[in-house]
Amino acid sequence: MNNHSHGENGIIKYKDYVAGWIDSSISEFMEFFPKNSPGMDYALITSLDSNLSPSNLLSKSPELKRLQKSAKSIGSGVLVPTSLTLGAGVEMFYGFDEVWFFPKDRITPKPQSAWLVGPHRISQPKLDELGEWVVENDCTLGLGDGDGLNFLVKAHGLVRYLLGYSIHQPEPQTGGEEESLENERGGTTKRKRPQTSA
């Protein structure tokens, strides 16, 4: 069993929100992100390549510099229109990143005491520290990667339990080896997995 604390019925949740985990990254997720998702007009970046104060990088980081005109500092995070984080040629998330999505740009700073960014999967105590903030700001989705992708989303019914169960997946076998993946045409493609420490 994984080394993280679970809530009721093994589900990590807070009010209407449920946490989960998938073997992916923010960068991979954003490749398939729908451009017109309701309630996801703004993205609050709260970790960029392990830096938990991306607002300090706004004028220094090449990834954030191009967003500077449209960006707004919210606490230690950077709020930008979600559309600017999508599309061909947008390379911003390289691992150990955290981003939250909202329907509006009037939000309060994220608590500094808890996060979704890895390397560990989110625990119930961490979610409890974030809970009121996500509820009060009507957060649509939160993502944090490292060794896999933690997520937090509003969900109900069977979908809630299916997503909540995802956090119980076994740790992926890592070590920098290449894994063969079946592609849609029946062939194989190679994906390099990141090296992780025990």
VEXRO-161664 format. One record per residue (C-alpha): residue in one letter; x, y, z. Coordinates in steps of 0.05 Angstrom, whole numbers, plus 32768, in hexadecimal, padded with zeros to 4 digits. Layout:
VEXRO-161664
<site><aa>A</aa><xx>X</xx><yy>Y</yy><zz>Z</zz></site>
...
***
This chain:
VEXRO-161664
<site><aa>M</aa><xx>8000</xx><yy>8000</yy><zz>8000</zz></site>
<site><aa>N</aa><xx>8018</xx><yy>8046</yy><zz>7FF0</zz></site>
<site><aa>N</aa><xx>8034</xx><yy>8072</yy><zz>8027</zz></site>
<site><aa>H</aa><xx>7FFF</xx><yy>80A8</yy><zz>802B</zz></site>
<site><aa>S</aa><xx>7FC3</xx><yy>80B6</yy><zz>8057</zz></site>
<site><aa>H</aa><xx>7F7E</xx><yy>80A7</yy><zz>803D</zz></site>
<site><aa>G</aa><xx>7F3B</xx><yy>80C5</yy><zz>8051</zz></site>
<site><aa>E</aa><xx>7EF8</xx><yy>80A2</yy><zz>8058</zz></site>
<site><aa>N</aa><xx>7EF2</xx><yy>8061</yy><zz>802E</zz></site>
<site><aa>G</aa><xx>7F3A</xx><yy>806D</yy><zz>8016</zz></site>
<site><aa>I</aa><xx>7F24</xx><yy>80AB</yy><zz>7FF0</zz></site>
<site><aa>I</aa><xx>7F49</xx><yy>80EC</yy><zz>7FFA</zz></site>
<site><aa>K</aa><xx>7F13</xx><yy>8121</yy><zz>7FF6</zz></site>
<site><aa>Y</aa><xx>7EFC</xx><yy>8165</yy><zz>800F</zz></site>
<site><aa>K</aa><xx>7EB3</xx><yy>8177</yy><zz>8006</zz></site>
<site><aa>D</aa><xx>7EA5</xx><yy>8171</yy><zz>7FBB</zz></site>
<site><aa>Y</aa><xx>7EEE</xx><yy>8167</yy><zz>7FA9</zz></site>
<site><aa>V</aa><xx>7F13</xx><yy>8126</yy><zz>7FA1</zz></site>
<site><aa>A</aa><xx>7F5E</xx><yy>8119</yy><zz>7F98</zz></site>
<site><aa>G</aa><xx>7F7E</xx><yy>80E6</yy><zz>7F6B</zz></site>
<site><aa>W</aa><xx>7FBE</xx><yy>80D2</yy><zz>7F48</zz></site>
<site><aa>I</aa><xx>7FD1</xx><yy>80BC</yy><zz>7F02</zz></site>
<site><aa>D</aa><xx>8014</xx><yy>80A8</yy><zz>7EE4</zz></site>
<site><aa>S</aa><xx>801C</xx><yy>80E7</yy><zz>7EBA</zz></site>
<site><aa>S</aa><xx>8034</xx><yy>812F</yy><zz>7EBE</zz></site>
<site><aa>I</aa><xx>8016</xx><yy>8175</yy><zz>7EB6</zz></site>
<site><aa>S</aa><xx>803B</xx><yy>817C</yy><zz>7E74</zz></site>
<site><aa>E</aa><xx>801C</xx><yy>813C</yy><zz>7E58</zz></site>
<site><aa>F</aa><xx>7FD7</xx><yy>814E</yy><zz>7E73</zz></site>
<site><aa>M</aa><xx>7FDA</xx><yy>8194</yy><zz>7E54</zz></site>
<site><aa>E</aa><xx>7FE8</xx><yy>8176</yy><zz>7E0F</zz></site>
<site><aa>F</aa><xx>7FA0</xx><yy>815B</yy><zz>7E0F</zz></site>
<site><aa>F</aa><xx>7F80</xx><yy>8192</yy><zz>7E36</zz></site>
<site><aa>P</aa><xx>7F40</xx><yy>81AC</yy><zz>7E15</zz></site>
<site><aa>K</aa><xx>7F47</xx><yy>81F5</yy><zz>7E02</zz></site>
<site><aa>N</aa><xx>7F01</xx><yy>8209</yy><zz>7E17</zz></site>
<site><aa>S</aa><xx>7EF5</xx><yy>81E5</yy><zz>7E59</zz></site>
<site><aa>P</aa><xx>7EBF</xx><yy>8206</yy><zz>7E83</zz></site>
<site><aa>G</aa><xx>7ED7</xx><yy>8223</yy><zz>7EC5</zz></site>
<site><aa>M</aa><xx>7F20</xx><yy>821F</yy><zz>7EB2</zz></site>
<site><aa>D</aa><xx>7F2C</xx><yy>8265</yy><zz>7E97</zz></site>
<site><aa>Y</aa><xx>7F67</xx><yy>8275</yy><zz>7EC5</zz></site>
<site><aa>A</aa><xx>7FA4</xx><yy>824E</yy><zz>7EDB</zz></site>
<site><aa>L</aa><xx>7FC8</xx><yy>825C</yy><zz>7F1C</zz></site>
<site><aa>I</aa><xx>800F</xx><yy>8241</yy><zz>7F18</zz></site>
<site><aa>T</aa><xx>8029</xx><yy>8234</yy><zz>7F5F</zz></site>
<site><aa>S</aa><xx>8066</xx><yy>820A</yy><zz>7F50</zz></site>
<site><aa>L</aa><xx>8094</xx><yy>820A</yy><zz>7F14</zz></site>
<site><aa>D</aa><xx>80CC</xx><yy>81D8</yy><zz>7F11</zz></site>
<site><aa>S</aa><xx>80CB</xx><yy>81D0</yy><zz>7F5D</zz></site>
<site><aa>N</aa><xx>80CB</xx><yy>821B</yy><zz>7F69</zz></site>
<site><aa>L</aa><xx>808F</xx><yy>8229</yy><zz>7F98</zz></site>
<site><aa>S</aa><xx>8094</xx><yy>8275</yy><zz>7F8B</zz></site>
<site><aa>P</aa><xx>808B</xx><yy>827C</yy><zz>7F3F</zz></site>
<site><aa>S</aa><xx>8076</xx><yy>82C5</yy><zz>7F48</zz></site>
<site><aa>N</aa><xx>80C0</xx><yy>82D2</yy><zz>7F56</zz></site>
<site><aa>L</aa><xx>80D1</xx><yy>82B5</yy><zz>7F12</zz></site>
<site><aa>L</aa><xx>80A0</xx><yy>82DF</yy><zz>7EEA</zz></site>
<site><aa>S</aa><xx>80D6</xx><yy>830C</yy><zz>7ECC</zz></site>
<site><aa>K</aa><xx>810E</xx><yy>82D8</yy><zz>7ECD</zz></site>
<site><aa>S</aa><xx>80F1</xx><yy>8296</yy><zz>7EB3</zz></site>
<site><aa>P</aa><xx>80ED</xx><yy>8291</yy><zz>7E67</zz></site>
<site><aa>E</aa><xx>80AD</xx><yy>8267</yy><zz>7E70</zz></site>
<site><aa>L</aa><xx>808B</xx><yy>829D</yy><zz>7E99</zz></site>
<site><aa>K</aa><xx>80AB</xx><yy>82DB</yy><zz>7E79</zz></site>
<site><aa>R</aa><xx>8080</xx><yy>82D4</yy><zz>7E3B</zz></site>
<site><aa>L</aa><xx>8042</xx><yy>82D3</yy><zz>7E68</zz></site>
<site><aa>Q</aa><xx>8056</xx><yy>8311</yy><zz>7E8F</zz></site>
<site><aa>K</aa><xx>8025</xx><yy>8341</yy><zz>7E6E</zz></site>
<site><aa>S</aa><xx>7FE9</xx><yy>8315</yy><zz>7E7E</zz></site>
<site><aa>A</aa><xx>8002</xx><yy>82FA</yy><zz>7EC1</zz></site>
<site><aa>K</aa><xx>7FED</xx><yy>830F</yy><zz>7F06</zz></site>
<site><aa>S</aa><xx>8011</xx><yy>82FC</yy><zz>7F47</zz></site>
<site><aa>I</aa><xx>7FE4</xx><yy>82DB</yy><zz>7F7A</zz></site>
<site><aa>G</aa><xx>800D</xx><yy>82CF</yy><zz>7FB8</zz></site>
<site><aa>S</aa><xx>8049</xx><yy>82A7</yy><zz>7FA1</zz></site>
<site><aa>G</aa><xx>8023</xx><yy>828D</yy><zz>7F64</zz></site>
<site><aa>V</aa><xx>8018</xx><yy>82A8</yy><zz>7F1E</zz></site>
<site><aa>L</aa><xx>7FD2</xx><yy>82AD</yy><zz>7F01</zz></site>
<site><aa>V</aa><xx>7FCB</xx><yy>82AC</yy><zz>7EB5</zz></site>
<site><aa>P</aa><xx>7F93</xx><yy>829E</yy><zz>7E83</zz></site>
<site><aa>T</aa><xx>7F93</xx><yy>8252</yy><zz>7E79</zz></site>
<site><aa>S</aa><xx>7F94</xx><yy>825B</yy><zz>7E2D</zz></site>
<site><aa>L</aa><xx>7FDC</xx><yy>8276</yy><zz>7E33</zz></site>
<site><aa>T</aa><xx>7FF4</xx><yy>8234</yy><zz>7E51</zz></site>
<site><aa>L</aa><xx>7FD8</xx><yy>820A</yy><zz>7E17</zz></site>
<site><aa>G</aa><xx>7FEA</xx><yy>8200</yy><zz>7DCF</zz></site>
<site><aa>A</aa><xx>8023</xx><yy>81ED</yy><zz>7DA2</zz></site>
<site><aa>G</aa><xx>8066</xx><yy>8207</yy><zz>7DB8</zz></site>
<site><aa>V</aa><xx>8051</xx><yy>8214</yy><zz>7E00</zz></site>
<site><aa>E</aa><xx>8086</xx><yy>81F3</yy><zz>7E2C</zz></site>
<site><aa>M</aa><xx>807F</xx><yy>8207</yy><zz>7E73</zz></site>
<site><aa>F</aa><xx>8077</xx><yy>81CA</yy><zz>7EA0</zz></site>
<site><aa>Y</aa><xx>80B4</xx><yy>819D</yy><zz>7EA7</zz></site>
<site><aa>G</aa><xx>80A3</xx><yy>8178</yy><zz>7EE8</zz></site>
<site><aa>F</aa><xx>8096</xx><yy>8189</yy><zz>7F31</zz></site>
<site><aa>D</aa><xx>8063</xx><yy>81BC</yy><zz>7F1B</zz></site>
<site><aa>E</aa><xx>8020</xx><yy>81CF</yy><zz>7F39</zz></site>
<site><aa>V</aa><xx>7FE6</xx><yy>81F3</yy><zz>7F16</zz></site>
<site><aa>W</aa><xx>7F9E</xx><yy>8202</yy><zz>7F2B</zz></site>
<site><aa>F</aa><xx>7F64</xx><yy>8215</yy><zz>7EFE</zz></site>
<site><aa>F</aa><xx>7F2C</xx><yy>8246</yy><zz>7F0C</zz></site>
<site><aa>P</aa><xx>7EF0</xx><yy>8265</yy><zz>7EE9</zz></site>
<site><aa>K</aa><xx>7F03</xx><yy>82AC</yy><zz>7EFF</zz></site>
<site><aa>D</aa><xx>7F41</xx><yy>82D5</yy><zz>7F0E</zz></site>
<site><aa>R</aa><xx>7F2D</xx><yy>82EE</yy><zz>7F53</zz></site>
<site><aa>I</aa><xx>7F4C</xx><yy>82BA</yy><zz>7F80</zz></site>
<site><aa>T</aa><xx>7F73</xx><yy>82BB</yy><zz>7FC1</zz></site>
<site><aa>P</aa><xx>7FBB</xx><yy>82A2</yy><zz>7FCA</zz></site>
<site><aa>K</aa><xx>7FC4</xx><yy>8257</yy><zz>7FD2</zz></site>
<site><aa>P</aa><xx>7FD8</xx><yy>8241</yy><zz>8019</zz></site>
<site><aa>Q</aa><xx>8023</xx><yy>8236</yy><zz>801D</zz></site>
<site><aa>S</aa><xx>801D</xx><yy>81FB</yy><zz>804C</zz></site>
<site><aa>A</aa><xx>8004</xx><yy>81C7</yy><zz>801A</zz></site>
<site><aa>W</aa><xx>800B</xx><yy>81B5</yy><zz>7FD1</zz></site>
<site><aa>L</aa><xx>7FFC</xx><yy>8181</yy><zz>7F9C</zz></site>
<site><aa>V</aa><xx>8042</xx><yy>8182</yy><zz>7F7D</zz></site>
<site><aa>G</aa><xx>8068</xx><yy>8140</yy><zz>7F86</zz></site>
<site><aa>P</aa><xx>808E</xx><yy>8116</yy><zz>7F91</zz></site>
<site><aa>H</aa><xx>805A</xx><yy>80F9</yy><zz>7FC1</zz></site>
<site><aa>R</aa><xx>8011</xx><yy>80ED</yy><zz>7FB5</zz></site>
<site><aa>I</aa><xx>7FE1</xx><yy>811C</yy><zz>7FD9</zz></site>
<site><aa>S</aa><xx>7FCA</xx><yy>8108</yy><zz>801E</zz></site>
<site><aa>Q</aa><xx>7F8A</xx><yy>8118</yy><zz>8044</zz></site>
<site><aa>P</aa><xx>7FAD</xx><yy>8148</yy><zz>8074</zz></site>
<site><aa>K</aa><xx>7FCA</xx><yy>816F</yy><zz>8039</zz></site>
<site><aa>L</aa><xx>7F87</xx><yy>8173</yy><zz>8017</zz></site>
<site><aa>D</aa><xx>7F67</xx><yy>818A</yy><zz>8058</zz></site>
<site><aa>E</aa><xx>7F98</xx><yy>81C5</yy><zz>8058</zz></site>
<site><aa>L</aa><xx>7F85</xx><yy>81D7</yy><zz>8010</zz></site>
<site><aa>G</aa><xx>7F3B</xx><yy>81C8</yy><zz>8016</zz></site>
<site><aa>E</aa><xx>7F1D</xx><yy>820B</yy><zz>802B</zz></site>
<site><aa>W</aa><xx>7F48</xx><yy>8230</yy><zz>7FF8</zz></site>
<site><aa>V</aa><xx>7F30</xx><yy>8205</yy><zz>7FBD</zz></site>
<site><aa>V</aa><xx>7EE8</xx><yy>820B</yy><zz>7FD4</zz></site>
<site><aa>E</aa><xx>7EE9</xx><yy>8256</yy><zz>7FE0</zz></site>
<site><aa>N</aa><xx>7F0A</xx><yy>8264</yy><zz>7F9D</zz></site>
<site><aa>D</aa><xx>7EDE</xx><yy>8232</yy><zz>7F76</zz></site>
<site><aa>C</aa><xx>7F1B</xx><yy>820D</yy><zz>7F5C</zz></site>
<site><aa>T</aa><xx>7F0A</xx><yy>81E0</yy><zz>7F21</zz></site>
<site><aa>L</aa><xx>7F48</xx><yy>81B5</yy><zz>7F1E</zz></site>
<site><aa>G</aa><xx>7F8C</xx><yy>81B1</yy><zz>7F40</zz></site>
<site><aa>L</aa><xx>7FC9</xx><yy>818C</yy><zz>7F24</zz></site>
<site><aa>G</aa><xx>800D</xx><yy>817E</yy><zz>7F43</zz></site>
<site><aa>D</aa><xx>8042</xx><yy>8151</yy><zz>7F26</zz></site>
<site><aa>G</aa><xx>8084</xx><yy>8133</yy><zz>7F39</zz></site>
<site><aa>D</aa><xx>8083</xx><yy>80E7</yy><zz>7F3B</zz></site>
<site><aa>G</aa><xx>803F</xx><yy>80E2</yy><zz>7F18</zz></site>
<site><aa>L</aa><xx>8006</xx><yy>8114</yy><zz>7F18</zz></site>
<site><aa>N</aa><xx>7FDD</xx><yy>8126</yy><zz>7F55</zz></site>
<site><aa>F</aa><xx>7F9A</xx><yy>8146</yy><zz>7F45</zz></site>
<site><aa>L</aa><xx>7F60</xx><yy>8165</yy><zz>7F6B</zz></site>
<site><aa>V</aa><xx>7F1C</xx><yy>816D</yy><zz>7F4A</zz></site>
<site><aa>K</aa><xx>7ED2</xx><yy>8174</yy><zz>7F5A</zz></site>
<site><aa>A</aa><xx>7EAF</xx><yy>8132</yy><zz>7F4F</zz></site>
<site><aa>H</aa><xx>7E6F</xx><yy>810E</yy><zz>7F65</zz></site>
<site><aa>G</aa><xx>7E52</xx><yy>80C9</yy><zz>7F64</zz></site>
<site><aa>L</aa><xx>7E77</xx><yy>808F</yy><zz>7F45</zz></site>
<site><aa>V</aa><xx>7EA8</xx><yy>80BE</yy><zz>7F22</zz></site>
<site><aa>R</aa><xx>7EBE</xx><yy>80D6</yy><zz>7F66</zz></site>
<site><aa>Y</aa><xx>7ECF</xx><yy>8090</yy><zz>7F7D</zz></site>
<site><aa>L</aa><xx>7EF1</xx><yy>807D</yy><zz>7F3C</zz></site>
<site><aa>L</aa><xx>7F1E</xx><yy>80BB</yy><zz>7F3F</zz></site>
<site><aa>G</aa><xx>7F29</xx><yy>80B2</yy><zz>7F89</zz></site>
<site><aa>Y</aa><xx>7F3E</xx><yy>806A</yy><zz>7F7F</zz></site>
<site><aa>S</aa><xx>7F75</xx><yy>8080</yy><zz>7F4F</zz></site>
<site><aa>I</aa><xx>7FA1</xx><yy>8094</yy><zz>7F8A</zz></site>
<site><aa>H</aa><xx>7FA7</xx><yy>804B</yy><zz>7F9D</zz></site>
<site><aa>Q</aa><xx>7FCB</xx><yy>8037</yy><zz>7F5D</zz></site>
<site><aa>P</aa><xx>800E</xx><yy>8016</yy><zz>7F69</zz></site>
<site><aa>E</aa><xx>804D</xx><yy>803F</yy><zz>7F60</zz></site>
<site><aa>P</aa><xx>8067</xx><yy>803A</yy><zz>7F19</zz></site>
<site><aa>Q</aa><xx>80A5</xx><yy>8012</yy><zz>7F0D</zz></site>
<site><aa>T</aa><xx>80DA</xx><yy>8047</yy><zz>7EFF</zz></site>
<site><aa>G</aa><xx>8124</xx><yy>804C</yy><zz>7EF7</zz></site>
<site><aa>G</aa><xx>812F</xx><yy>8073</yy><zz>7EB8</zz></site>
<site><aa>E</aa><xx>8120</xx><yy>8038</yy><zz>7E8B</zz></site>
<site><aa>E</aa><xx>80FB</xx><yy>803E</yy><zz>7E4A</zz></site>
<site><aa>E</aa><xx>80B6</xx><yy>801E</yy><zz>7E4A</zz></site>
<site><aa>S</aa><xx>8094</xx><yy>8004</yy><zz>7E0D</zz></site>
<site><aa>L</aa><xx>804D</xx><yy>801E</yy><zz>7E05</zz></site>
<site><aa>E</aa><xx>801A</xx><yy>8004</yy><zz>7DD5</zz></site>
<site><aa>N</aa><xx>8004</xx><yy>803D</yy><zz>7DA7</zz></site>
<site><aa>E</aa><xx>7FC2</xx><yy>8043</yy><zz>7D84</zz></site>
<site><aa>R</aa><xx>7FDC</xx><yy>8022</yy><zz>7D45</zz></site>
<site><aa>G</aa><xx>7FF2</xx><yy>7FE3</yy><zz>7D69</zz></site>
<site><aa>G</aa><xx>803C</xx><yy>7FF4</yy><zz>7D67</zz></site>
<site><aa>T</aa><xx>8067</xx><yy>800A</yy><zz>7DA0</zz></site>
<site><aa>T</aa><xx>8083</xx><yy>804C</yy><zz>7DB5</zz></site>
<site><aa>K</aa><xx>80B9</xx><yy>805B</yy><zz>7DE8</zz></site>
<site><aa>R</aa><xx>80AF</xx><yy>8089</yy><zz>7E23</zz></site>
<site><aa>K</aa><xx>80E9</xx><yy>809B</yy><zz>7E51</zz></site>
<site><aa>R</aa><xx>80D4</xx><yy>8099</yy><zz>7E99</zz></site>
<site><aa>P</aa><xx>80F2</xx><yy>80C9</yy><zz>7ECB</zz></site>
<site><aa>Q</aa><xx>8123</xx><yy>80AE</yy><zz>7EFE</zz></site>
<site><aa>T</aa><xx>8106</xx><yy>80B1</yy><zz>7F44</zz></site>
<site><aa>S</aa><xx>8126</xx><yy>80A7</yy><zz>7F87</zz></site>
<site><aa>A</aa><xx>810A</xx><yy>8077</yy><zz>7FBA</zz></site>
***
